[in-house]
Amino acid sequence: MRGAARRTQWVNGARLHRHERLDLRRLARGDFYDARPAKDRLAFCAERFTAIEINATHYRLQSPATFRRWRDATPPGFRFALKAHRYLTHNKKLQDPLGPIRIERDRAAVLGEKLAAVLWQLPQNFHRNLERLALFARALRVWRRPRHAIEFRHPSWFDPEVAACLRAHRIAVCQSDAADWPLWGAVTTDLVYVRLHGHEVTYASNYAEADLRAWARKVRRWMREGRDVHVYFDNDAYGDAPHNAARLLSLVRGRA
């Protein structure tokens, strides 16, 4: 969707889970898929939303053939955000980043322009380490085509030096709304990346109309400022994600 500043806003209804599928059991409220078979669900989502965040890639490296299937199942204007594998973020804690980044890049290359962003989620027990962050940020130069965002879950990262490092490398802060960790609302580049996990109960609570309207106002403001905006819901324990996303997309587009 285009904003007043000719920037793009991507909203999704759910994440791709492990094993290349959307989990019907977790997205069944209101019969969202209308009993469609698993093989048709991605295409069904792509008709209703503008992007989807791939969560499967965080747990298992996917083959180029898998990325090709996802690419071919979606229309030309649809976009993907890829959640990077946890090996570099959780096991290595950003040490020696170049090799893992190249592996991610090469496997996802078949997505082409449909890969709009890559999310790097840091574990909640990983405290601020500016030296490692700077090394990682420099290593991302080998994968320039998609934009990059980092989800920090420990508040020790929330400081001006970290923000300055991200700003220098055009990396976005992931604004991560959840009950179990704090949200850092910093905007460090012309990309804004938002993950709405469930404000009251992580992964499980619905977003009320007032909450969605507040996020819609933020999205419209960022777009007026000339920023690309990605918003992804994963409050999917009771199937609220696609319904919240559909409502937010309607509000951003100015439909009451």
N, C-alpha and C positions, 0 to 999 in steps of 0.2 A: 504494500500500500504506500502511496506517496503522501508526504506531508507538505505543509506550506513551503518548507525550505527545500523541497525536492529530495528529501532523505527517505530512507526505507524503514519500515517498522515490521518486525516479524513476530507473530504470536503463534504459539502452539498449544495444543490441547493435552498432550501427554508426551512421555518420552518413549523412545524405542528401548525396550528392556532386553535382557540377555536372550540369546538364541534367536536373534533376528525377528522378534515378534513384539507386538503390543499385548500386554497381559489382559485378556478379556475379563478375568475374574476381578481385577483391580480397577477396571474401567467400565463396570457394568451398570452403574446407577443410571436410571432412566433409559436403559437398553441402548446405550450410545451407538453400538455397532449394529443394532437391529439384526442380530443373529448372523452376521456375515462371517464367513470362514476366515481363518487367520491370514491366509494368503492375500485377502482383499482389503485388509484393514489399513495398511499404509496408504493405498490409493484413496480409500474412503476419507482418511484424515486429510490428505492433500487436497481434497475438494473443499474442505471446510476451514483449513488453517493455512497460514503462509509459510510456516517452517516447523521443523521438529528437531528436538535435541536427541541425539543418539546416545543412549546410556550404555548399550551393550559393549561399546568399545572401551569402556572403563574397566571391564572385567575380563575381556578376552580380545586378543588381536583378531580383527576380522580380515577375511581374504579380499583381494581385489574383486573377485566374482560376487561376493556379498554386497560390496559397495555398488557394483554395477547393477545388481538387481534393484537396490534401493533407488538408484538414480533413474533407472528405466521405468520404475513404477510411479513416478511423480511427474507432474507437468513442468514445462520449461522454466516457469517463474518461481517454482518452489525451491526452498533453501533448507540446508541441513546445518545444524551445529553439532560438532563432534566432541564428546567428552573424552579427553585423552586417557590413555591407559594408566592405571594406578602404580605401575612399576616405577616410573620416574617420580611421581608426586608422593607416593606413600612409602615405597620401599627404599628408594634412593634419596628421598627428601631433596630433590633437585640437583643432586651431585652428578657430575659427568653427564650432562644433558644432551650432548650433541648426537650420540648414537640413537638413543630412544626417540628423539625428535625426528630424525631422518627415517626411522622405521615407520612412525605414524604417518609422516608425509607421503612416503612412497606407497603405502598400502591404500591410503585414501585418495590418491591422485586421480583415480577414474571418476570421482565425483565432479571433477572439473569446477566450473563456476558455481555449481550447486552447493559446494562447501563454502559457507559464508563465514563461519567462526569456529574456533577451537576453544573449549573450556578446559582449564587446568585446575582441578579441585585439590586443594591442600588439606591434609588431615587436621582434625581439630587439636591434636597434641603437638603439631609442628609450630614452634614459636618463631618469632622474627629472626631471620638470618639474612641481612642485607647483602652480604657477600655472595651467598648462593643465589639470591634473587637476581642480582646484577649479572652473574655468569649465565644464568638461565635466559634472561632477557636478551643478552647478546647472542646466545645460541639460536634463538628464534629467528634470527636473520636468514637462516637457511630455509625457512618456510614462510615466505612473505605473503603469499597470495591470500590465504584466509586471514581474518583478524583474530586476535588472541585476547582471552580474558582469564583472569585468575580469581578463584573463589577462596578467600582467606576465611578460615573458621576460628582462628585464635586472635583475640583483640590486640595482641602485641604488635601485629602488623599494621595496625591502623595509625600511621603517623606520617608526617610530612616527607620524611626521607624516602619511605617506601612509595608514596604517591609521586614524588619527583622522579624516581627511577622508572616507574611505569609510564609517566608522562613522556619521558625522554625516548622511550621505545614504542610509544603509541599502543600500549597494552591497557586494556580496560580492567577496572575493578568490577568483579561480579557482585552486584548488590543482592545479597542472599537473605531472604526473609524466612525465619524459622523460629521455633520456640527454644531450640537447644543451643543456639550460638548467636552472637550479636550480628547485626547488619552494619556494614560500612557503606555509607552513602556517597563516597567519593566518586567524582567523575573526572577521569584522567585523560580522556581522548575523545575523538568524535564517534566512538562506539560506546553505547551503554548496554550492558548485559545484565539482565535481571532473572533471578530464579526465585519463584514463589513456592516454598516448600510447605506452607501452612503456618500461619502466624501463631495460633494458640496451641496446636498440637502438630509437631513436625510430621509431615507426610499424610496427615489425617484430617486436618480441619478445613472446612469450607471457608472461602472468602466471601464475606457479606457484601451486599450491594454498595454500602458506603466505602468499604475498603477498595473495591474494584474501581469505583469512581475516583478515589484518591490516586490510585495508580494510573488511571487513564489521564488525569490532569498532568501528572509527571511526564508520561510518555509524550503527550502533545507538546509540552514545554520543551522537552529535549529535541523533538523533531523541529520545532520552530528555531531552535538554536543551531540546526544543521547537523544533527547527530543521527547515526544509524542506531536503531533501538531493537534489541532482542529481548523478548519476555517469554519465559518458559515456566509452566506449572508442573510440579510433581507431587501435589497433594492428592495422590491417587489411591490411598488405602481404601477409601470408600467411593472412588470413582468421581470425585469432584473436579479433577483437573480439566477435562475437556469442556465441561459446562462453564467453569469459571473463565477459561480461555475464550470461549465463544462470546461470553458476555463482555469481557474486556475488549475484544476486537470490535464488537459492535459499538461500545462506548467511545473508543478511539476514533472510529469512523463517524462519530457524531450522531449515532442512532440512539434514541432514548430507550 
